[in-house]
Amino acid sequence: MCGGGVWVLSSEESAQGKYELLQKLVAEYEYLRAVAQALEEQIRLAESAQQDLVVTMVSIQELGEKGLNKELLVPLGSGVMAETVLAKYDKLLVSLGLNIYARLEPSKVVEYLNGRREFLKGRTDELVKDYSATLQRMGLLEPKINRLVRELQAGQ
């Protein structure tokens, strides 16, 4: 309807528009919630990997300090350990992925692991920024959704 050059919506048309907007906002909110959960999991995994790298670097340094001919426990997998004596410690095998290993001096291994840790820290920082932005957008949607729900309930 047109009254004085201004379009006037009937209450039915207005309610329908609000309902459609509410559906869109709820769909976006649900999508963002799934994204936030995925980001949270990626952050947790990256932080866990960083901690694992730190533990490995400390272990390498401590192993070097113990010297040779000291008893060690070596994990064989499935919770099984073997007692052994370290007779040689000038090179370590480092997995580069795809069953490719490099034989490196302990100091080079620590250097390599530290580089991986720095990469993961940068990636974690990026994930945290994305996570914060996602939560911020969700926070902006919540009052809009609540307002539309109240308006639609009041109109019934």
Contact map, one row per residue, 1 for C-alpha under 8 A:
111000111000000000000000000000000000000000000000000000000000000000000000000000000000000000000000000000000000000000000000000000000000000000000000000000000000
111111110000000000000000000000000000000000000000000000000000000000000000000000000000000000000000000000000000000000000000000000000000000000000000000000000000
111111110000000000000000000000000000000000000000000000000000000000000000000000000000000000000000000000000000000000000000000000000000000000000000000000000000
011111000000000000000000000000000000000000000000000000000000000000000000000000000000000000000000000000000000000000000000000000000000000000000000000000000000
011111100000000000000000000000000000000000000000000000000000000000000000000000000000000000000000000000000000000000000000000000000000000000000000000000000000
011111110000000000000000000000000000000000000000000000000000000000000000000000000000000000000000000000000000000000000000000000000000000000000000000000000000
111011111000000000000000000000000000000000000000000000000000000000000000000000000000000000000000000000000000000000000000000000000000000000000000000000000000
111001111100000000000000000000000000000000000000000000000000000000000000000000000000000000000000000000000000000000000000000000000000000000000000000000000000
100000111111110000000000000000000000000000000000000000000000000000000000000000000000000000000000000000000000000000000000000000000000000000000000000000000000
000000011111110000000000000000000000000000000000000000000000000000000000000000000000000000000000000000000000000000000000000000000000000000000000000000000000
000000001111111000000000000000000000000000000000000000000000000000000000000000000000000000000000000000000000000000000000000000000000000000000000000000000000
000000001111111100000000000000000000000000000000000000000000000000000000000000000000000000000000000000000000000000000000000000000000000000000000000000000000
000000001111111110000000000000000000000000000000000000000000000000000000000000000000000000000000000000000000000000000000000000000000000000000000000000000000
000000001111111111000000000000000000000000000000000000000000000000000000000000000000000000000000000000000000000000000000000000000000000000000000000000000000
000000000011111111100000000000000000000000000000000000000000000000000000000000000000000000000000000000000000000000000000000000000000000000000000000000010010
000000000001111111110000000000000000000000000000000000000000000000000000000000000000000000000000000000000000000000000000000000000000000000000000000000000000
000000000000111111111000000000000000000000000000000000000000000000000000000000000000000000000000000000000000000000000000000000000000000000000000000000000000
000000000000011111111100000000000000000000000000000000000000000000000000000000000000000000000000000000000000000000000000000000000000000000000000000100010000
000000000000001111111110000000000000000000000000000000000000000000000000000000000000000000000000000000000000000000000000000000000000000000000000000100010000
000000000000000111111111000000000000000000000000000000000000000000000000000000000000000000000000000000000000000000000000000000000000000000000000000000000000
000000000000000011111111100000000000000000000000000000000000000000000000000000000000000000000000000000000000000000000000000000000000000000000000000000000000
000000000000000001111111110000000000000000000000000000000000000000000000000000000000000000000000000000000000000000000000000000000000000000000000100110000000
000000000000000000111111111000000000000000000000000000000000000000000000000000000000000000000000000000000000000000000000000000000000000000000000000000000000
000000000000000000011111111100000000000000000000000000000000000000000000000000000000000000000000000000000000000000000000000000000000000000000000000000000000
000000000000000000001111111110000000000000000000000000000000000000000000000000000000000000000000000000000000000000000000000000000000000000001000100000000000
000000000000000000000111111111000000000000000000000000000000000000000000000000000000000000000000000000000000000000000000000000000000000000000000100000000000
000000000000000000000011111111100000000000000000000000000000000000000000000000000000000000000000000000000000000000000000000000000000000000000000000000000000
000000000000000000000001111111110000000000000000000000000000000000000000000000000000000000000000000000000000000000000000000000000000000000000000000000000000
000000000000000000000000111111111000000000000000000000000000000000000000000000000000000000000000000000000000000000000000000000000000000001001000000000000000
000000000000000000000000011111111100000000000000000000000000000000000000000000000000000000000000000000000000000000000000000000000000000000000000000000000000
000000000000000000000000001111111110000000000000000000000000000000000000000000000000000000000000000000000000000000000000000000000000000000000000000000000000
000000000000000000000000000111111111000000000000000000000000000000000000000000000000000000000000000000000000000000000000000000000000011001000000000000000000
000000000000000000000000000011111111100000000000000000000000000000000000000000000000000000000000000000000000000000000000000000000000000001000000000000000000
000000000000000000000000000001111111110000000000000000000000000000000000000000000000000000000000000000000000000000000000000000000000000000000000000000000000
000000000000000000000000000000111111111000000000000000000000000000000000000000000000000000000000000000000000000000000000000000000000010000000000000000000000
000000000000000000000000000000011111111100000000000000000000000000000000000000000000000000000000000000000000000000000000000000000010011000000000000000000000
000000000000000000000000000000001111111110000000000000000000000000000000000000000000000000000000000000000000000000000000000000000000000000000000000000000000
000000000000000000000000000000000111111111000000000000000000000000000000000000000000000000000000000000000000000000000000000000000000000000000000000000000000
000000000000000000000000000000000011111111100000000000000000000000000000000000000000000000000000000000000000000000000000000000110110000000000000000000000000
000000000000000000000000000000000001111111110000000000000000000000000000000000000000000000000000000000000000000000000000000000000010000000000000000000000000
000000000000000000000000000000000000111111111000000000000000000000000000000000000000000000000000000000000000000000000000000000000000000000000000000000000000
000000000000000000000000000000000000011111111100000000000000000000000000000000000000000000000000000000000000000000000000000000100000000000000000000000000000
000000000000000000000000000000000000001111111110000000000000000000000000000000000000000000000000000000000000000000000000000100110000000000000000000000000000
000000000000000000000000000000000000000111111111000000000000000000000000000000000000000000000000000000000000000000000000000000000000000000000000000000000000
000000000000000000000000000000000000000011111111100000000000000000000000000000000000000000000000000000000000000000000000000000000000000000000000000000000000
000000000000000000000000000000000000000001111111110000000000000000000000000000000000000000000000000000000000000000000001101100000000000000000000000000000000
000000000000000000000000000000000000000000111111111000000000000000000000000000000000000000000000000000000000000000000001100100000000000000000000000000000000
000000000000000000000000000000000000000000011111111100000000000000000000000000000000000000000000000000000000000000000000000000000000000000000000000000000000
000000000000000000000000000000000000000000001111111110000000000000000000000000000000000000000000000000000000000000001001000000000000000000000000000000000000
000000000000000000000000000000000000000000000111111111000000000000000000000000000000000000000000000000000000000000001001100000000000000000000000000000000000
000000000000000000000000000000000000000000000011111111100000000000000000000000000000000000000000000000000000000000000000000000000000000000000000000000000000
000000000000000000000000000000000000000000000001111111110000000000000000000000000000000000000000000000000000000000000000000000000000000000000000000000000000
000000000000000000000000000000000000000000000000111111111000000000000000000000000000000000000000000000000000000011011000000000000000000000000000000000000000
000000000000000000000000000000000000000000000000011111111100000000000000000000000000000000000000000000000000000001001000000000000000000000000000000000000000
000000000000000000000000000000000000000000000000001111111110000000000000000000000000000000000000000000000000000000000000000000000000000000000000000000000000
000000000000000000000000000000000000000000000000000111111111000000000000000000000000000000000000000000000000000000000000000000000000000000000000000000000000
000000000000000000000000000000000000000000000000000011111111100000000000000000000000000000000000000000000000010011000000000000000000000000000000000000000000
000000000000000000000000000000000000000000000000000001111111110000000000000000000000000000000000000000000000000000000000000000000000000000000000000000000000
000000000000000000000000000000000000000000000000000000111111111000000000000000000000000000000000000000000000000000000000000000000000000000000000000000000000
000000000000000000000000000000000000000000000000000000011111111100000000000000000000000000000000000000000100010000000000000000000000000000000000000000000000
000000000000000000000000000000000000000000000000000000001111111110000000000000000000000000000000000000000100000000000000000000000000000000000000000000000000
000000000000000000000000000000000000000000000000000000000111111111000000000000000000000000000000000000000000000000000000000000000000000000000000000000000000
000000000000000000000000000000000000000000000000000000000011111111100000000000000000000000000000000000000000000000000000000000000000000000000000000000000000
000000000000000000000000000000000000000000000000000000000001111111100000000000000000000010000000000000000000000000000000000000000000000000000000000000000000
000000000000000000000000000000000000000000000000000000000000111111100000000000000000000000000000000000000000000000000000000000000000000000000000000000000000
000000000000000000000000000000000000000000000000000000000000011111110100000000000000000000000000000000000000000000000000000000000000000000000000000000000000
000000000000000000000000000000000000000000000000000000000000001111111100000000000000000000000000000000000000000000000000000000000000000000000000000000000000
000000000000000000000000000000000000000000000000000000000000000001111100000000000000111110000000000000000000000000000000000000000000000000000000000000000000
000000000000000000000000000000000000000000000000000000000000000000111110000000000000111000000000000000000000000000000000000000000000000000000000000000000000
000000000000000000000000000000000000000000000000000000000000000001111111000000000000110000000000000000000000000000000000000000000000000000000000000000000000
000000000000000000000000000000000000000000000000000000000000000000001111100000000011110000000000000000000000000000000000000000000000000000000000000000000000
000000000000000000000000000000000000000000000000000000000000000000000111110000000011110000000000000000000000000000000000000000000000000000000000000000000000
000000000000000000000000000000000000000000000000000000000000000000000011111000001111000000000000000000000000000000000000000000000000000000000000000000000000
000000000000000000000000000000000000000000000000000000000000000000000001111100001111000000000000000000000000000000000000000000000000000000000000000000000000
000000000000000000000000000000000000000000000000000000000000000000000000111110111100000000000000000000000000000000000000000000000000000000000000000000000000
000000000000000000000000000000000000000000000000000000000000000000000000011111111100000000000000000000000000000000000000000000000000000000000000000000000000
000000000000000000000000000000000000000000000000000000000000000000000000001111111000000000000000000000000000000000000000000000000000000000000000000000000000
000000000000000000000000000000000000000000000000000000000000000000000000000111110000000000000000000000000000000000000000000000000000000000000000000000000000
000000000000000000000000000000000000000000000000000000000000000000000000001111111000000000000000000000000000000000000000000000000000000000000000000000000000
000000000000000000000000000000000000000000000000000000000000000000000000001111111100000000000000000000000000000000000000000000000000000000000000000000000000
000000000000000000000000000000000000000000000000000000000000000000000000111110111110000000000000000000000000000000000000000000000000000000000000000000000000
000000000000000000000000000000000000000000000000000000000000000000000000111100011111000000000000000000000000000000000000000000000000000000000000000000000000
000000000000000000000000000000000000000000000000000000000000000000000011110000001111100000000000000000000000000000000000000000000000000000000000000000000000
000000000000000000000000000000000000000000000000000000000000000000000011110000000111110000000000000000000000000000000000000000000000000000000000000000000000
000000000000000000000000000000000000000000000000000000000000000000011111000000000011111000000000000000000000000000000000000000000000000000000000000000000000
000000000000000000000000000000000000000000000000000000000000000000011111000000000001111110000000000000000000000000000000000000000000000000000000000000000000
000000000000000000000000000000000000000000000000000000000000000000011000000000000000111110000000000000000000000000000000000000000000000000000000000000000000
000000000000000000000000000000000000000000000000000000000000000000010000000000000000011111100000000000000000000000000000000000000000000000000000000000000000
000000000000000000000000000000000000000000000000000000000000000100010000000000000000011111110000000000000100000000000000000000000000000000000000000000000000
000000000000000000000000000000000000000000000000000000000000000000000000000000000000000111110000000000001100000000000000000000000000000000000000000000000000
000000000000000000000000000000000000000000000000000000000000000000000000000000000000000111111000000000111100000000000000000000000000000000000000000000000000
000000000000000000000000000000000000000000000000000000000000000000000000000000000000000011111100000001111100100000000000000000000000000000000000000000000000
000000000000000000000000000000000000000000000000000000000000000000000000000000000000000000111110000011110000000000000000000000000000000000000000000000000000
000000000000000000000000000000000000000000000000000000000000000000000000000000000000000000011111000011110000100000000000000000000000000000000000000000000000
000000000000000000000000000000000000000000000000000000000000000000000000000000000000000000001111101111000000000000000000000000000000000000000000000000000000
000000000000000000000000000000000000000000000000000000000000000000000000000000000000000000000111111111000000000000000000000000000000000000000000000000000000
000000000000000000000000000000000000000000000000000000000000000000000000000000000000000000000011111110000000000000000000000000000000000000000000000000000000
000000000000000000000000000000000000000000000000000000000000000000000000000000000000000000000001111100000000000000000000000000000000000000000000000000000000
000000000000000000000000000000000000000000000000000000000000000000000000000000000000000000000011111110000000000000000000000000000000000000000000000000000000
000000000000000000000000000000000000000000000000000000000000000000000000000000000000000000000011111111000000000000000000000000000000000000000000000000000000
000000000000000000000000000000000000000000000000000000000000000000000000000000000000000000001111101111100000000000000000000000000000000000000000000000000000
000000000000000000000000000000000000000000000000000000000000000000000000000000000000000000011111000111110000000000000000000000000000000000000000000000000000
000000000000000000000000000000000000000000000000000000000000000000000000000000000000000000111100000011111000000000000000000000000000000000000000000000000000
000000000000000000000000000000000000000000000000000000000000000000000000000000000000000000111100000001111101100000000000000000000000000000000000000000000000
000000000000000000000000000000000000000000000000000000000000000000000000000000000000000001110000000000111111100000000000000000000000000000000000000000000000
000000000000000000000000000000000000000000000000000000000001100000000000000000000000000011110000000000011111110000000000000000000000000000000000000000000000
000000000000000000000000000000000000000000000000000000000000000000000000000000000000000000000000000000001111111000000000000000000000000000000000000000000000
000000000000000000000000000000000000000000000000000000000000000000000000000000000000000000000000000000011111111100000000000000000000000000000000000000000000
000000000000000000000000000000000000000000000000000000000000000000000000000000000000000000010100000000011111111110000000000000000000000000000000000000000000
000000000000000000000000000000000000000000000000000000001001000000000000000000000000000000000000000000000111111111000000000000000000000000000000000000000000
000000000000000000000000000000000000000000000000000000000000000000000000000000000000000000000000000000000011111111100000000000000000000000000000000000000000
000000000000000000000000000000000000000000000000000000000000000000000000000000000000000000000000000000000001111111110000000000000000000000000000000000000000
000000000000000000000000000000000000000000000000000010001000000000000000000000000000000000000000000000000000111111111000000000000000000000000000000000000000
000000000000000000000000000000000000000000000000000011001000000000000000000000000000000000000000000000000000011111111100000000000000000000000000000000000000
000000000000000000000000000000000000000000000000000000000000000000000000000000000000000000000000000000000000001111111110000000000000000000000000000000000000
000000000000000000000000000000000000000000000000000010000000000000000000000000000000000000000000000000000000000111111111000000000000000000000000000000000000
000000000000000000000000000000000000000000000000110011000000000000000000000000000000000000000000000000000000000011111111100000000000000000000000000000000000
000000000000000000000000000000000000000000000000000000000000000000000000000000000000000000000000000000000000000001111111110000000000000000000000000000000000
000000000000000000000000000000000000000000000000000000000000000000000000000000000000000000000000000000000000000000111111111000000000000000000000000000000000
000000000000000000000000000000000000000000000110110000000000000000000000000000000000000000000000000000000000000000011111111100000000000000000000000000000000
000000000000000000000000000000000000000000000110010000000000000000000000000000000000000000000000000000000000000000001111111110000000000000000000000000000000
000000000000000000000000000000000000000000000000000000000000000000000000000000000000000000000000000000000000000000000111111111000000000000000000000000000000
000000000000000000000000000000000000000000000100000000000000000000000000000000000000000000000000000000000000000000000011111111100000000000000000000000000000
000000000000000000000000000000000000000000100110000000000000000000000000000000000000000000000000000000000000000000000001111111110000000000000000000000000000
000000000000000000000000000000000000000000000000000000000000000000000000000000000000000000000000000000000000000000000000111111111000000000000000000000000000
000000000000000000000000000000000000000000000000000000000000000000000000000000000000000000000000000000000000000000000000011111111100000000000000000000000000
000000000000000000000000000000000000001001100000000000000000000000000000000000000000000000000000000000000000000000000000001111111110000000000000000000000000
000000000000000000000000000000000000001000100000000000000000000000000000000000000000000000000000000000000000000000000000000111111111000000000000000000000000
000000000000000000000000000000000000000000000000000000000000000000000000000000000000000000000000000000000000000000000000000011111111100000000000000000000000
000000000000000000000000000000000000001000000000000000000000000000000000000000000000000000000000000000000000000000000000000001111111110000000000000000000000
000000000000000000000000000000000001001100000000000000000000000000000000000000000000000000000000000000000000000000000000000000111111111000000000000000000000
000000000000000000000000000000000000000000000000000000000000000000000000000000000000000000000000000000000000000000000000000000011111111100000000000000000000
000000000000000000000000000000000000000000000000000000000000000000000000000000000000000000000000000000000000000000000000000000001111111110000000000000000000
000000000000000000000000000000010011000000000000000000000000000000000000000000000000000000000000000000000000000000000000000000000111111111000000000000000000
000000000000000000000000000000010001000000000000000000000000000000000000000000000000000000000000000000000000000000000000000000000011111111100000000000000000
000000000000000000000000000000000000000000000000000000000000000000000000000000000000000000000000000000000000000000000000000000000001111111110000000000000000
000000000000000000000000000000000000000000000000000000000000000000000000000000000000000000000000000000000000000000000000000000000000111111111000000000000000
000000000000000000000000000010011000000000000000000000000000000000000000000000000000000000000000000000000000000000000000000000000000011111111100000000000000
000000000000000000000000000000000000000000000000000000000000000000000000000000000000000000000000000000000000000000000000000000000000001111111110000000000000
000000000000000000000000000000000000000000000000000000000000000000000000000000000000000000000000000000000000000000000000000000000000000111111111000000000000
000000000000000000000000100010000000000000000000000000000000000000000000000000000000000000000000000000000000000000000000000000000000000011111111100000000000
000000000000000000000000000000000000000000000000000000000000000000000000000000000000000000000000000000000000000000000000000000000000000001111111110000000000
000000000000000000000000000000000000000000000000000000000000000000000000000000000000000000000000000000000000000000000000000000000000000000111111111000000000
000000000000000000000000000000000000000000000000000000000000000000000000000000000000000000000000000000000000000000000000000000000000000000011111111100000000
000000000000000000000100110000000000000000000000000000000000000000000000000000000000000000000000000000000000000000000000000000000000000000001111111110000000
000000000000000000000000000000000000000000000000000000000000000000000000000000000000000000000000000000000000000000000000000000000000000000000111111111000000
000000000000000000000000000000000000000000000000000000000000000000000000000000000000000000000000000000000000000000000000000000000000000000000011111111100000
000000000000000001100100000000000000000000000000000000000000000000000000000000000000000000000000000000000000000000000000000000000000000000000001111111110000
000000000000000000000100000000000000000000000000000000000000000000000000000000000000000000000000000000000000000000000000000000000000000000000000111111111000
000000000000000000000000000000000000000000000000000000000000000000000000000000000000000000000000000000000000000000000000000000000000000000000000011111111100
000000000000000000000000000000000000000000000000000000000000000000000000000000000000000000000000000000000000000000000000000000000000000000000000001111111110
000000000000001001100000000000000000000000000000000000000000000000000000000000000000000000000000000000000000000000000000000000000000000000000000000111111111
000000000000000000000000000000000000000000000000000000000000000000000000000000000000000000000000000000000000000000000000000000000000000000000000000011111111
000000000000000000000000000000000000000000000000000000000000000000000000000000000000000000000000000000000000000000000000000000000000000000000000000001111111
000000000000001000000000000000000000000000000000000000000000000000000000000000000000000000000000000000000000000000000000000000000000000000000000000000111111
000000000000000000000000000000000000000000000000000000000000000000000000000000000000000000000000000000000000000000000000000000000000000000000000000000011111
